[in-house]
Amino acid sequence: MNDTTKLLLRAARGDAVPHAPVWFMRQAGRSLPEYRELRAAVGMLESCRRPDLVCEITLQPVRRHKVDAAILFSDIVVPLQAAGIDLDIVAGTGPVVAEPVRTMAGVEAIRPLEGESVGFVAEAIRLLLAELGDTALIGFAGAPFTLASYLVEGGPSKHHTKTKALMYGAPDVWHALCDRLAGITRTFLQVQVDAGVDAVQLFDSWAGALSEADYRRYVLPHSRAVLTGLRGPVPRIHFGVGTAELLPAMAEAGADVVGVDWRTPLDVAAARVPGKALQGNLDPCVLLAPWEVVEQEARRVLGEGAKAPGHIFNLGHGVLPETDPDALTRLVELIHTA
Ligand SMILES: Cc1c2[nH]c(c1CCC(=O)O)Cc1[nH]c(c(CCC(=O)O)c1C)Cc1[nH]c(c(CCC(=O)O)c1C)Cc1[nH]c(c(C)c1CCC(=O)O)C2
């Protein structure tokens, strides 16, 4: 009998698949001329609040590349803004927060997220489900550590020094902050699951800045509260950059699928998180090289990924804006016929 379950869900469960499902982190965005055109007159966060634009931008890479999953067009700071935090996304920089949070009073001023204040996300998901057919829809949110880093630093940061200073120096403030962020993140994901997304990805992009011991002490309980507090039978994908030493702990936080960056070969990752499906992990820079190199590296990733119970092909981090979109389309064809 033919299994009609979406390919991404079968791979996430470790079921047999005719080929690895493939999608790309940041597949919607500046690598696509049709995205740049749509966004020319609309601010980033404004575009995230308009269901018609969210739907169109989410579908652009599906139409162009024939990927097996769409990822909702949004940003990790969208639920923070909806909860009343004054912030913006500055082009070429990233999220910038008006008043950084570094004290207990600052933490206590962070309100919970009301589901209705992100109703535009539920509406966008309804529009998308009517269009997507067999293509899976992935919802997402930022994990407490990565969100905390933006709030404490006030913007993007290389070494997360103020964040770590707060974590080590005022652990009570730190845990109170992460507790509030976990609540916001869980509500944001629950809205997406209730609206019908097929899977969720929790991005802890910057958790790789921590040792395993500190991750377990200061971060894991909060990410676990998000992943295990979420209701619904959707697979939970958990991803961060530079997390080779954290993969087992990130799996323990409640991941069904562990996302891996390009630094750790997938067969090595598979041995670190036995029984878990993996997602990744072609170096995004490889796509800037001639096709022969892309093909060789993609085949290596597929071979290593075959050592895991399930493999979802992806990059090791987001698509770089300078990537030739045709290289991505060709890569999808390769994965589908390999
Ligand atoms: C850390 C993080 C952020 N946002 C996100 C993360 C976690 C993923 C990761 O590690 O990359 C998540 C995110 N942000 C965006 C998506 C869309 C879905 C997709 O992957 O296609 C997703 C999944 C849109 C976006 N989010 C942003 C853009 C670029 C804004 C633009 O097009 O002007 C997009 C398409 C802005 C943003 N927002 C953030 C950054 C660092 C930036 C880039 C700043 C820049 O280079 O201009 C915070």
The ligand as an SDF file (V2000), in Angstrom:
LIG
                    3D

 48 52  0  0  0  0  0  0  0  0999 V2000
   18.8330   34.0100   14.7580 C   0  0  0  0  0  0  0  0  0  0  0  0
   17.5610   34.0810   13.9450 C   0  0  0  0  0  0  0  0  0  0  0  0
   16.8830   35.2690   13.5670 C   0  0  0  0  0  0  0  0  0  0  0  0
   15.7610   34.8720   12.8290 N   0  0  0  0  0  0  0  0  0  0  0  0
   15.7320   33.5030   12.7220 C   0  0  0  0  0  0  0  0  0  0  0  0
   16.8350   32.9870   13.4520 C   0  0  0  0  0  0  0  0  0  0  0  0
   17.1320   31.5340   13.6510 C   0  0  0  0  0  0  0  0  0  0  0  0
   17.6890   30.9340   12.3860 C   0  0  0  0  0  0  0  0  0  0  0  0
   19.1240   31.2350   12.1540 C   0  0  0  0  0  0  0  0  0  0  0  0
   19.9650   30.8230   12.9620 O   0  0  0  0  0  0  0  0  0  0  0  0
   19.4090   31.8710   11.1110 O   0  0  0  0  0  0  0  0  0  0  0  0
   14.7200   32.6500   12.0730 C   0  0  0  0  0  0  0  0  0  0  0  0
   14.1660   33.0690   10.7730 C   0  0  0  0  0  0  0  0  0  0  0  0
   14.1140   34.3330   10.2170 N   0  0  0  0  0  0  0  0  0  0  0  0
   13.4740   34.2740    9.0110 C   0  0  0  0  0  0  0  0  0  0  0  0
   13.0350   32.9370    8.8060 C   0  0  0  0  0  0  0  0  0  0  0  0
   12.1350   32.6240    7.6130 C   0  0  0  0  0  0  0  0  0  0  0  0
   11.9060   31.3270    7.1560 C   0  0  0  0  0  0  0  0  0  0  0  0
   13.0180   30.7320    6.3090 C   0  0  0  0  0  0  0  0  0  0  0  0
   13.9310   30.1070    6.8840 O   0  0  0  0  0  0  0  0  0  0  0  0
   12.9220   30.8300    5.0560 O   0  0  0  0  0  0  0  0  0  0  0  0
   13.4820   32.1830    9.8870 C   0  0  0  0  0  0  0  0  0  0  0  0
   13.3320   30.6910   10.1440 C   0  0  0  0  0  0  0  0  0  0  0  0
   13.2330   35.3830    8.0900 C   0  0  0  0  0  0  0  0  0  0  0  0
   14.2080   36.4940    8.0670 C   0  0  0  0  0  0  0  0  0  0  0  0
   14.7150   37.1670    9.1610 N   0  0  0  0  0  0  0  0  0  0  0  0
   15.5390   38.1740    8.7220 C   0  0  0  0  0  0  0  0  0  0  0  0
   15.5610   38.1670    7.3070 C   0  0  0  0  0  0  0  0  0  0  0  0
   16.3310   39.1500    6.4360 C   0  0  0  0  0  0  0  0  0  0  0  0
   15.5900   40.4410    6.4430 C   0  0  0  0  0  0  0  0  0  0  0  0
   15.4170   41.0080    5.0640 C   0  0  0  0  0  0  0  0  0  0  0  0
   15.0860   40.2680    4.1030 O   0  0  0  0  0  0  0  0  0  0  0  0
   15.5270   42.2420    4.9450 O   0  0  0  0  0  0  0  0  0  0  0  0
   14.7320   37.1150    6.8860 C   0  0  0  0  0  0  0  0  0  0  0  0
   14.3840   36.7280    5.4780 C   0  0  0  0  0  0  0  0  0  0  0  0
   16.2340   39.1370    9.6140 C   0  0  0  0  0  0  0  0  0  0  0  0
   16.9950   38.5000   10.7010 C   0  0  0  0  0  0  0  0  0  0  0  0
   16.4530   37.9700   11.8380 N   0  0  0  0  0  0  0  0  0  0  0  0
   17.4700   37.4220   12.6110 C   0  0  0  0  0  0  0  0  0  0  0  0
   18.6880   37.6130   11.9240 C   0  0  0  0  0  0  0  0  0  0  0  0
   20.0300   37.1920   12.4180 C   0  0  0  0  0  0  0  0  0  0  0  0
   18.3890   38.2770   10.7140 C   0  0  0  0  0  0  0  0  0  0  0  0
   19.3200   38.6090    9.5670 C   0  0  0  0  0  0  0  0  0  0  0  0
   19.8010   40.0040    9.5430 C   0  0  0  0  0  0  0  0  0  0  0  0
   20.2480   40.3560    8.1270 C   0  0  0  0  0  0  0  0  0  0  0  0
   21.1850   39.7290    7.6280 O   0  0  0  0  0  0  0  0  0  0  0  0
   19.6310   41.2610    7.5400 O   0  0  0  0  0  0  0  0  0  0  0  0
   17.2220   36.6790   13.8850 C   0  0  0  0  0  0  0  0  0  0  0  0
  1  2  1  0
  2  3  2  0
  2  6  1  0
  3  4  1  0
  3 48  1  0
  4  5  1  0
  5  6  2  0
  5 12  1  0
  6  7  1  0
  7  8  1  0
  8  9  1  0
  9 10  2  0
  9 11  1  0
 12 13  1  0
 13 14  1  0
 13 22  2  0
 14 15  1  0
 15 16  2  0
 15 24  1  0
 16 17  1  0
 16 22  1  0
 17 18  1  0
 18 19  1  0
 19 20  2  0
 19 21  1  0
 22 23  1  0
 24 25  1  0
 25 26  1  0
 25 34  2  0
 26 27  1  0
 27 28  2  0
 27 36  1  0
 28 29  1  0
 28 34  1  0
 29 30  1  0
 30 31  1  0
 31 32  2  0
 31 33  1  0
 34 35  1  0
 36 37  1  0
 37 38  1  0
 37 42  2  0
 38 39  1  0
 39 40  2  0
 39 48  1  0
 40 41  1  0
 40 42  1  0
 42 43  1  0
 43 44  1  0
 44 45  1  0
 45 46  2  0
 45 47  1  0
M  END
$$$$
